[in-house]
Amino acid sequence: MKFPIDVVFLDRQGRVVYLQENLIPWRFTPIVRKAATVVELPPGSIEAGCIKSGDTLILVGGVSNV
């Protein structure tokens, strides 16, 4: 990736199991074995959304090919 992102790892029930804020370009997150889904968000989204470990996220909508 060429720009920073926030990354949220979710288990099968949609619970947040790990958060990585402001991941800088060309870096990796740790392997999160409990995660079933990974959501990439614009930087600052975790803080703005007050997302914390243990929260349950419900993803609504489709995939955009922008």
Buried (B, 14 or more C-beta within 10 A) or exposed (E): EEEBBBBBBBBEEEBBBBBBBEBEEEEEEEEBEEBEEEBEBEBEBBEEEEBEEEBEBEEEEEEEEE
